[in-house]
Amino acid sequence: MLFVEIPAGVGYSYSNTTSDYHNTGDKRSTDDAYTFLVNWLERFPKYRDRDFFITGESYAGHYVPELANLIISNNRARGATNVKLKGVAIGNADLQYNLTLRATFDYFWMHAMISGKTYRTVQANCGFNGTYTKDCDNAMNLAIKEKGNVDDYNIYAPICRDASSPLRSSDPVVFGDPCTNHYVSSYLNRPEVQRALHANTTGLNYPWTDCSQLVFDNWKDSPETVLPSIRKLISSGTRVWLYRYSYIYSPGILVLKYRSNQLLMSY
């Protein structure tokens, strides 16, 4: 299994050119991921004949189909390194921005996280069509405030209040420790761990984090929907598995329900 942190600037990944962090986006990330994959297969040729699957979650709803389609396209080029792509799998996929935003507030209401009155205010003021008025922004902010401090990655779990004091729940619904993300961050910033992983060999002047605000603020391109990319994969014969985690805040599953007919048009 090969783990790749993309784009450059996220996690342990980095660029020798600082300006790259200000000029990234879907296309750049896809091109970089493909370049890495081809170079990796050239360096380790014994893996060239292995079946290849791509997986990811959340915004990988963009990365995965975009990379998969680039692989399919480049496999046709003469002399190109052939990648034996067999399928893709994406959990809680971010597929369509406006519908994801709409589904977010549908999800809040369906799980009794906001009141019916607030939900109706959002519905009355927001068309979720790419144009968002001040009244819509106010309505969405009201809903988010009403939702409160809930762990989006497990809406039934307690939130992390003290990362220095491990809390393990005996509740079968609330498994694990809500502070796990904090422990992971601390662990991956330990010098001995980085040495063992052969990571951060250049001595980056910033810590490992699961996200990068710098990269996020300078994102250049992100298609409003990747459903055409998903349909293109389906029509190519590539196996596609879209799934969700039942206890996680996941508007993506509602987007699939809203647009399942569009995905099936390829069949």
Contacts in CASP RR format, 6 or more apart in sequence:
PFRMAT RR
TARGET T0000
AUTHOR 0000-0000-0000
METHOD contacts of the structure
MODEL  1
MLFVEIPAGVGYSYSNTTSDYHNTGDKRSTDDAYTFLVNWLERFPKYRDR
DFFITGESYAGHYVPELANLIISNNRARGATNVKLKGVAIGNADLQYNLT
LRATFDYFWMHAMISGKTYRTVQANCGFNGTYTKDCDNAMNLAIKEKGNV
DDYNIYAPICRDASSPLRSSDPVVFGDPCTNHYVSSYLNRPEVQRALHAN
TTGLNYPWTDCSQLVFDNWKDSPETVLPSIRKLISSGTRVWLYRYSYIYS
PGILVLKYRSNQLLMSY
2 40 0 8 1.000
4 33 0 8 1.000
4 36 0 8 1.000
4 37 0 8 1.000
5 11 0 8 1.000
5 12 0 8 1.000
5 13 0 8 1.000
6 13 0 8 1.000
6 29 0 8 1.000
6 32 0 8 1.000
6 33 0 8 1.000
6 63 0 8 1.000
7 13 0 8 1.000
7 24 0 8 1.000
7 25 0 8 1.000
7 28 0 8 1.000
7 29 0 8 1.000
7 32 0 8 1.000
7 215 0 8 1.000
8 14 0 8 1.000
8 15 0 8 1.000
8 20 0 8 1.000
8 21 0 8 1.000
8 24 0 8 1.000
8 32 0 8 1.000
8 215 0 8 1.000
9 15 0 8 1.000
9 21 0 8 1.000
9 212 0 8 1.000
9 214 0 8 1.000
9 215 0 8 1.000
10 209 0 8 1.000
10 210 0 8 1.000
10 211 0 8 1.000
10 212 0 8 1.000
10 215 0 8 1.000
11 208 0 8 1.000
11 209 0 8 1.000
11 210 0 8 1.000
11 212 0 8 1.000
12 188 0 8 1.000
12 194 0 8 1.000
12 197 0 8 1.000
12 199 0 8 1.000
12 200 0 8 1.000
12 204 0 8 1.000
12 208 0 8 1.000
14 202 0 8 1.000
14 204 0 8 1.000
15 21 0 8 1.000
20 28 0 8 1.000
21 212 0 8 1.000
21 214 0 8 1.000
21 215 0 8 1.000
21 218 0 8 1.000
22 214 0 8 1.000
22 218 0 8 1.000
23 218 0 8 1.000
23 220 0 8 1.000
24 215 0 8 1.000
24 218 0 8 1.000
24 219 0 8 1.000
24 220 0 8 1.000
25 219 0 8 1.000
25 220 0 8 1.000
25 221 0 8 1.000
25 222 0 8 1.000
26 62 0 8 1.000
26 63 0 8 1.000
26 66 0 8 1.000
26 221 0 8 1.000
26 222 0 8 1.000
26 223 0 8 1.000
27 66 0 8 1.000
27 221 0 8 1.000
28 220 0 8 1.000
29 63 0 8 1.000
30 63 0 8 1.000
30 66 0 8 1.000
30 67 0 8 1.000
30 70 0 8 1.000
31 70 0 8 1.000
33 63 0 8 1.000
33 67 0 8 1.000
34 67 0 8 1.000
34 70 0 8 1.000
34 71 0 8 1.000
34 74 0 8 1.000
37 67 0 8 1.000
37 71 0 8 1.000
37 83 0 8 1.000
38 80 0 8 1.000
38 81 0 8 1.000
38 83 0 8 1.000
40 47 0 8 1.000
41 47 0 8 1.000
41 48 0 8 1.000
41 81 0 8 1.000
41 83 0 8 1.000
42 81 0 8 1.000
48 81 0 8 1.000
48 82 0 8 1.000
48 84 0 8 1.000
49 84 0 8 1.000
50 84 0 8 1.000
51 84 0 8 1.000
51 86 0 8 1.000
52 83 0 8 1.000
52 84 0 8 1.000
52 85 0 8 1.000
52 86 0 8 1.000
52 87 0 8 1.000
53 85 0 8 1.000
53 86 0 8 1.000
53 87 0 8 1.000
53 88 0 8 1.000
53 89 0 8 1.000
54 64 0 8 1.000
54 67 0 8 1.000
54 68 0 8 1.000
54 85 0 8 1.000
54 87 0 8 1.000
54 88 0 8 1.000
54 89 0 8 1.000
55 64 0 8 1.000
55 88 0 8 1.000
55 89 0 8 1.000
55 90 0 8 1.000
56 63 0 8 1.000
56 64 0 8 1.000
56 89 0 8 1.000
56 90 0 8 1.000
56 91 0 8 1.000
57 90 0 8 1.000
57 91 0 8 1.000
57 92 0 8 1.000
57 93 0 8 1.000
58 91 0 8 1.000
58 92 0 8 1.000
58 93 0 8 1.000
58 94 0 8 1.000
59 94 0 8 1.000
60 90 0 8 1.000
60 91 0 8 1.000
60 93 0 8 1.000
60 94 0 8 1.000
61 90 0 8 1.000
61 91 0 8 1.000
61 93 0 8 1.000
61 94 0 8 1.000
61 95 0 8 1.000
61 226 0 8 1.000
62 94 0 8 1.000
62 222 0 8 1.000
62 223 0 8 1.000
62 226 0 8 1.000
64 88 0 8 1.000
64 89 0 8 1.000
64 90 0 8 1.000
64 93 0 8 1.000
65 88 0 8 1.000
65 90 0 8 1.000
65 226 0 8 1.000
65 229 0 8 1.000
65 230 0 8 1.000
65 232 0 8 1.000
65 233 0 8 1.000
66 226 0 8 1.000
66 229 0 8 1.000
68 85 0 8 1.000
68 87 0 8 1.000
68 88 0 8 1.000
68 233 0 8 1.000
68 238 0 8 1.000
69 229 0 8 1.000
69 232 0 8 1.000
69 233 0 8 1.000
69 236 0 8 1.000
71 83 0 8 1.000
71 85 0 8 1.000
72 85 0 8 1.000
72 233 0 8 1.000
72 236 0 8 1.000
72 238 0 8 1.000
74 80 0 8 1.000
74 83 0 8 1.000
75 82 0 8 1.000
75 83 0 8 1.000
75 85 0 8 1.000
85 238 0 8 1.000
86 238 0 8 1.000
86 239 0 8 1.000
87 238 0 8 1.000
87 239 0 8 1.000
87 240 0 8 1.000
87 241 0 8 1.000
88 233 0 8 1.000
88 238 0 8 1.000
88 239 0 8 1.000
88 240 0 8 1.000
88 241 0 8 1.000
89 240 0 8 1.000
89 241 0 8 1.000
89 242 0 8 1.000
89 243 0 8 1.000
90 241 0 8 1.000
90 242 0 8 1.000
90 243 0 8 1.000
91 242 0 8 1.000
91 243 0 8 1.000
91 244 0 8 1.000
91 245 0 8 1.000
92 244 0 8 1.000
92 245 0 8 1.000
92 248 0 8 1.000
92 250 0 8 1.000
92 252 0 8 1.000
92 253 0 8 1.000
93 242 0 8 1.000
93 252 0 8 1.000
94 100 0 8 1.000
94 252 0 8 1.000
95 225 0 8 1.000
95 226 0 8 1.000
95 227 0 8 1.000
95 230 0 8 1.000
95 252 0 8 1.000
95 255 0 8 1.000
95 256 0 8 1.000
95 259 0 8 1.000
96 224 0 8 1.000
96 225 0 8 1.000
96 226 0 8 1.000
96 227 0 8 1.000
96 255 0 8 1.000
96 259 0 8 1.000
97 222 0 8 1.000
97 224 0 8 1.000
97 225 0 8 1.000
98 128 0 8 1.000
98 129 0 8 1.000
98 130 0 8 1.000
98 224 0 8 1.000
99 128 0 8 1.000
99 225 0 8 1.000
99 254 0 8 1.000
99 255 0 8 1.000
99 258 0 8 1.000
99 259 0 8 1.000
100 251 0 8 1.000
100 252 0 8 1.000
100 255 0 8 1.000
101 128 0 8 1.000
101 140 0 8 1.000
101 251 0 8 1.000
102 126 0 8 1.000
102 127 0 8 1.000
102 128 0 8 1.000
102 251 0 8 1.000
102 258 0 8 1.000
103 251 0 8 1.000
103 252 0 8 1.000
103 254 0 8 1.000
103 255 0 8 1.000
103 258 0 8 1.000
104 249 0 8 1.000
104 251 0 8 1.000
105 114 0 8 1.000
105 119 0 8 1.000
105 122 0 8 1.000
105 123 0 8 1.000
105 126 0 8 1.000
105 140 0 8 1.000
105 143 0 8 1.000
106 251 0 8 1.000
106 254 0 8 1.000
107 113 0 8 1.000
107 249 0 8 1.000
107 250 0 8 1.000
107 251 0 8 1.000
107 254 0 8 1.000
108 114 0 8 1.000
108 119 0 8 1.000
108 143 0 8 1.000
108 147 0 8 1.000
109 116 0 8 1.000
109 119 0 8 1.000
111 155 0 8 1.000
113 146 0 8 1.000
113 147 0 8 1.000
113 148 0 8 1.000
113 150 0 8 1.000
113 155 0 8 1.000
114 143 0 8 1.000
114 146 0 8 1.000
114 147 0 8 1.000
115 146 0 8 1.000
118 139 0 8 1.000
118 142 0 8 1.000
118 143 0 8 1.000
118 146 0 8 1.000
119 143 0 8 1.000
121 139 0 8 1.000
121 142 0 8 1.000
121 143 0 8 1.000
122 136 0 8 1.000
122 139 0 8 1.000
122 140 0 8 1.000
122 142 0 8 1.000
122 143 0 8 1.000
124 139 0 8 1.000
125 133 0 8 1.000
125 135 0 8 1.000
125 136 0 8 1.000
125 138 0 8 1.000
125 139 0 8 1.000
126 132 0 8 1.000
126 136 0 8 1.000
126 139 0 8 1.000
126 140 0 8 1.000
127 136 0 8 1.000
130 224 0 8 1.000
149 159 0 8 1.000
150 159 0 8 1.000
150 249 0 8 1.000
151 157 0 8 1.000
151 158 0 8 1.000
151 159 0 8 1.000
151 160 0 8 1.000
151 178 0 8 1.000
152 248 0 8 1.000
152 249 0 8 1.000
153 248 0 8 1.000
153 249 0 8 1.000
154 174 0 8 1.000
154 178 0 8 1.000
154 247 0 8 1.000
154 248 0 8 1.000
155 247 0 8 1.000
155 248 0 8 1.000
155 249 0 8 1.000
156 173 0 8 1.000
156 174 0 8 1.000
156 247 0 8 1.000
157 169 0 8 1.000
157 174 0 8 1.000
157 178 0 8 1.000
157 247 0 8 1.000
158 167 0 8 1.000
158 169 0 8 1.000
158 174 0 8 1.000
158 178 0 8 1.000
159 178 0 8 1.000
160 167 0 8 1.000
160 178 0 8 1.000
160 179 0 8 1.000
160 181 0 8 1.000
160 182 0 8 1.000
162 179 0 8 1.000
163 179 0 8 1.000
163 182 0 8 1.000
163 183 0 8 1.000
163 186 0 8 1.000
166 177 0 8 1.000
166 179 0 8 1.000
167 177 0 8 1.000
167 178 0 8 1.000
167 179 0 8 1.000
168 176 0 8 1.000
168 177 0 8 1.000
169 175 0 8 1.000
169 176 0 8 1.000
169 177 0 8 1.000
173 247 0 8 1.000
177 183 0 8 1.000
181 210 0 8 1.000
184 210 0 8 1.000
185 207 0 8 1.000
185 208 0 8 1.000
185 209 0 8 1.000
185 210 0 8 1.000
187 193 0 8 1.000
188 194 0 8 1.000
188 199 0 8 1.000
188 208 0 8 1.000
189 207 0 8 1.000
189 208 0 8 1.000
194 200 0 8 1.000
194 208 0 8 1.000
200 208 0 8 1.000
227 259 0 8 1.000
227 262 0 8 1.000
227 263 0 8 1.000
230 240 0 8 1.000
230 242 0 8 1.000
230 263 0 8 1.000
231 262 0 8 1.000
231 263 0 8 1.000
231 265 0 8 1.000
231 266 0 8 1.000
232 266 0 8 1.000
233 240 0 8 1.000
234 240 0 8 1.000
234 263 0 8 1.000
234 266 0 8 1.000
234 267 0 8 1.000
235 266 0 8 1.000
242 256 0 8 1.000
244 250 0 8 1.000
244 252 0 8 1.000
244 253 0 8 1.000
256 263 0 8 1.000
END
